């Protein structure tokens, strides 16, 4: 994120911090993983468009591409964790996280 913010400033942009919708509070780790996976999917769909728009600005493109790859890795990790829950069961998965 810092690289993205620095690039916006380099290009003469202005950083703003606005209100953000509150994220739900989860008591169940598996439900949180499902939510986090959906947030990742939604975010990557938006970010993919941004990466495409930046193709002609190589510096910005490289920064966004790296950010996309990092977020994509997070999404795959959530998918893997949910698959593990299905394979070994929630209780065994929770024990494996301790």
TIBA-830217 format. One record per atom (N, C-alpha, C): x, y, z; residue number from 0. Coordinates in steps of 0.02 Angstrom, whole numbers, plus 50000, padded with zeros to 5 digits. Example, Ala and Ser with C-alpha at 12.3 -4.5 7.8 and 13.67 -1.06 7.14 Angstrom:
TIBA-830217
ATOM     x     y     z num
ATOM 50660 49716 50390   0
ATOM 50615 49775 50390   0
ATOM 50660 49835 50390   0
ATOM 50642 49888 50354   1
ATOM 50684 49947 50357   1
ATOM 50645 50002 50394   1
//
This chain:
TIBA-830217
ATOM     x     y     z num
ATOM 50041 49940 50000   0
ATOM 50000 50000 50000   0
ATOM 50043 50063 50000   0
ATOM 50099 50060 50036   1
ATOM 50142 50119 50040   1
ATOM 50167 50138 49971   1
ATOM 50186 50088 49931   2
ATOM 50210 50102 49864   2
ATOM 50155 50136 49822   2
ATOM 50094 50112 49830   3
ATOM 50038 50142 49793   3
ATOM 50027 50214 49815   3
ATOM 50028 50225 49880   4
ATOM 50019 50293 49906   4
ATOM 50075 50339 49882   4
ATOM 50137 50314 49885   5
ATOM 50194 50355 49862   5
ATOM 50187 50371 49788   5
ATOM 50163 50323 49748   6
ATOM 50156 50335 49676   6
ATOM 50102 50388 49662   6
ATOM 50048 50385 49699   7
ATOM 49995 50435 49691   7
ATOM 50023 50505 49705   7
ATOM 50063 50511 49757   8
ATOM 50093 50575 49775   8
ATOM 50142 50596 49720   8
ATOM 50183 50549 49696   9
ATOM 50230 50563 49642   9
ATOM 50196 50591 49580   9
ATOM 50136 50567 49567  10
ATOM 50099 50589 49508  10
ATOM 50058 50652 49520  10
ATOM 50065 50681 49580  11
ATOM 50030 50742 49596  11
ATOM 49960 50732 49624  11
ATOM 49945 50671 49641  12
ATOM 49879 50656 49669  12
ATOM 49875 50673 49742  12
ATOM 49815 50667 49768  13
ATOM 49803 50683 49838  13
ATOM 49775 50621 49873  13
ATOM 49803 50605 49930  14
ATOM 49778 50548 49969  14
ATOM 49724 50572 50016  14
ATOM 49670 50535 50017  15
ATOM 49614 50552 50061  15
ATOM 49593 50490 50099  15
ATOM 49573 50502 50160  16
ATOM 49548 50448 50202  16
ATOM 49475 50464 50216  16
ATOM 49431 50421 50192  17
ATOM 49360 50432 50202  17
ATOM 49328 50379 50244  17
ATOM 49264 50387 50256  18
ATOM 49227 50337 50295  18
ATOM 49228 50271 50258  18
ATOM 49232 50219 50296  19
ATOM 49232 50151 50269  19
ATOM 49177 50111 50303  19
ATOM 49144 50070 50264  20
ATOM 49092 50027 50292  20
ATOM 49123 49980 50344  20
ATOM 49090 49974 50401  21
ATOM 49115 49929 50452  21
ATOM 49112 49857 50429  21
ATOM 49165 49820 50444  22
ATOM 49166 49749 50429  22
ATOM 49130 49712 50485  22
ATOM 49096 49658 50467  23
ATOM 49062 49620 50520  23
ATOM 49112 49590 50569  23
ATOM 49088 49578 50629  24
ATOM 49128 49545 50681  24
ATOM 49110 49472 50681  24
ATOM 49160 49428 50678  25
ATOM 49147 49356 50674  25
ATOM 49170 49321 50738  25
ATOM 49129 49274 50760  26
ATOM 49148 49232 50816  26
ATOM 49171 49164 50791  26
ATOM 49157 49149 50727  27
ATOM 49174 49085 50697  27
ATOM 49229 49097 50645  27
ATOM 49286 49064 50655  28
ATOM 49344 49074 50611  28
ATOM 49330 49053 50539  28
ATOM 49291 49001 50529  29
ATOM 49276 48977 50462  29
ATOM 49232 49028 50426  29
ATOM 49184 49056 50461  30
ATOM 49142 49108 50430  30
ATOM 49183 49169 50412  30
ATOM 49232 49185 50454  31
ATOM 49277 49241 50438  31
ATOM 49316 49226 50374  31
ATOM 49342 49164 50368  32
ATOM 49379 49145 50308  32
ATOM 49336 49152 50246  32
ATOM 49274 49132 50251  33
ATOM 49229 49138 50193  33
ATOM 49218 49211 50175  33
ATOM 49209 49252 50225  34
ATOM 49200 49324 50214  34
ATOM 49263 49354 50183  34
ATOM 49321 49337 50211  35
ATOM 49384 49363 50187  35
ATOM 49397 49342 50115  35
ATOM 49379 49280 50098  36
ATOM 49387 49257 50029  36
ATOM 49345 49298 49982  36
ATOM 49284 49313 50001  37
ATOM 49240 49353 49957  37
ATOM 49266 49424 49950  37
ATOM 49291 49452 50004  38
ATOM 49321 49519 50001  38
ATOM 49380 49519 49952  38
ATOM 49421 49467 49956  39
ATOM 49478 49461 49911  39
ATOM 49455 49456 49838  39
ATOM 49405 49415 49825  40
ATOM 49381 49407 49756  40
ATOM 49354 49473 49730  40
ATOM 49314 49507 49770  41
ATOM 49286 49571 49749  41
ATOM 49341 49623 49737  41
ATOM 49389 49625 49783  42
ATOM 49444 49672 49777  42
ATOM 49488 49659 49716  42
ATOM 49500 49595 49702  43
ATOM 49541 49578 49644  43
ATOM 49506 49595 49579  43
ATOM 49441 49587 49577  44
ATOM 49404 49606 49517  44
ATOM 49411 49680 49503  44
ATOM 49406 49721 49555  45
ATOM 49415 49793 49548  45
ATOM 49487 49811 49530  45
ATOM 49534 49778 49564  46
ATOM 49605 49793 49554  46
ATOM 49628 49773 49484  46
ATOM 49600 49719 49457  47
ATOM 49619 49697 49389  47
ATOM 49605 49752 49338  47
ATOM 49549 49786 49345  48
ATOM 49533 49842 49300  48
ATOM 49583 49899 49307  48
ATOM 49602 49912 49368  49
ATOM 49651 49965 49381  49
ATOM 49719 49948 49351  49
ATOM 49739 49885 49357  50
ATOM 49803 49863 49328  50
ATOM 49801 49873 49253  50
ATOM 49746 49854 49222  51
ATOM 49740 49862 49149  51
ATOM 49745 49935 49128  51
ATOM 49713 49979 49166  52
ATOM 49715 50050 49150  52
ATOM 49785 50079 49156  52
ATOM 49827 50048 49197  53
ATOM 49894 50074 49209  53
ATOM 49947 50046 49162  53
ATOM 49927 50006 49113  54
ATOM 49976 49973 49068  54
ATOM 50024 50022 49035  54
ATOM 50002 50081 49018  55
ATOM 50046 50128 48983  55
ATOM 50092 50167 49030  55
ATOM 50081 50161 49095  56
ATOM 50125 50192 49145  56
ATOM 50162 50136 49179  56
ATOM 50221 50121 49155  57
ATOM 50257 50060 49176  57
ATOM 50272 50057 49251  57
ATOM 50288 50113 49280  58
ATOM 50302 50114 49352  58
ATOM 50240 50097 49392  58
ATOM 50185 50131 49376  59
ATOM 50122 50118 49410  59
ATOM 50099 50046 49397  59
ATOM 50106 50024 49336  60
ATOM 50086 49956 49318  60
ATOM 50124 49905 49360  60
ATOM 50190 49914 49367  61
ATOM 50230 49867 49406  61
ATOM 50209 49867 49480  61
ATOM 50195 49925 49507  62
ATOM 50174 49930 49577  62
ATOM 50106 49895 49586  62
ATOM 50059 49909 49542  63
ATOM 49993 49878 49547  63
ATOM 49995 49804 49534  63
ATOM 50037 49783 49488  64
ATOM 50044 49711 49473  64
ATOM 50070 49674 49534  64
ATOM 50119 49703 49568  65
ATOM 50147 49673 49629  65
ATOM 50094 49669 49684  65
ATOM 50056 49723 49691  66
ATOM 50002 49725 49740  66
ATOM 49949 49672 49724  66
ATOM 49931 49666 49660  67
ATOM 49883 49617 49638  67
ATOM 49907 49546 49656  67
ATOM 49970 49532 49641  68
ATOM 49998 49466 49654  68
ATOM 49997 49449 49729  68
ATOM 50010 49499 49771  69
ATOM 50008 49489 49843  69
ATOM 49937 49474 49867  69
ATOM 49889 49513 49841  70
ATOM 49819 49501 49860  70
ATOM 49794 49434 49833  70
ATOM 49817 49416 49774  71
ATOM 49797 49352 49745  71
ATOM 49824 49294 49787  71
ATOM 49885 49301 49813  72
ATOM 49913 49249 49857  72
ATOM 49871 49243 49920  72
ATOM 49848 49300 49948  73
ATOM 49805 49298 50006  73
ATOM 49740 49261 49991  73
ATOM 49712 49273 49932  74
ATOM 49650 49239 49912  74
ATOM 49661 49164 49908  74
ATOM 49716 49144 49876  75
ATOM 49730 49072 49870  75
ATOM 49740 49040 49938  75
ATOM 49771 49076 49984  76
ATOM 49780 49050 50052  76
ATOM 49713 49038 50086  76
ATOM 49667 49085 50079  77
ATOM 49600 49076 50108  77
ATOM 49565 49017 50076  77
ATOM 49571 49010 50011  78
ATOM 49540 48953 49977  78
ATOM 49569 48887 50002  78
ATOM 49634 48885 50011  79
ATOM 49667 48824 50036  79
ATOM 49645 48808 50107  79
ATOM 49639 48858 50149  80
ATOM 49617 48847 50217  80
ATOM 49545 48820 50219  80
ATOM 49501 48848 50178  81
ATOM 49432 48823 50176  81
ATOM 49429 48752 50149  81
ATOM 49471 48736 50101  82
ATOM 49474 48667 50075  82
ATOM 49499 48620 50129  82
ATOM 49547 48642 50168  83
ATOM 49573 48601 50223  83
ATOM 49519 48588 50275  83
ATOM 49479 48639 50290  84
ATOM 49423 48630 50336  84
ATOM 49376 48576 50311  84
ATOM 49362 48576 50246  85
ATOM 49318 48524 50217  85
ATOM 49349 48455 50222  85
ATOM 49415 48451 50213  86
ATOM 49448 48386 50213  86
ATOM 49457 48356 50282  86
ATOM 49477 48397 50331  87
ATOM 49492 48369 50397  87
ATOM 49441 48387 50450  87
ATOM 49394 48430 50434  88
ATOM 49343 48450 50482  88
ATOM 49364 48512 50520  88
ATOM 49314 48548 50542  89
ATOM 49326 48612 50575  89
ATOM 49367 48604 50640  89
ATOM 49349 48555 50681  90
ATOM 49383 48547 50745  90
ATOM 49457 48530 50734  90
ATOM 49472 48484 50689  91
ATOM 49542 48467 50674  91
ATOM 49579 48527 50645  91
ATOM 49545 48565 50604  92
ATOM 49577 48624 50574  92
ATOM 49594 48674 50629  92
ATOM 49547 48685 50675  93
ATOM 49559 48732 50730  93
ATOM 49618 48710 50773  93
ATOM 49622 48645 50786  94
ATOM 49678 48618 50825  94
ATOM 49744 48630 50787  94
ATOM 49743 48622 50722  95
ATOM 49804 48631 50682  95
ATOM 49828 48703 50684  95
ATOM 49784 48750 50700  96
ATOM 49802 48820 50702  96
ATOM 49830 48842 50770  96
ATOM 49827 48798 50817  97
ATOM 49851 48815 50885  97
ATOM 49926 48809 50889  97
//
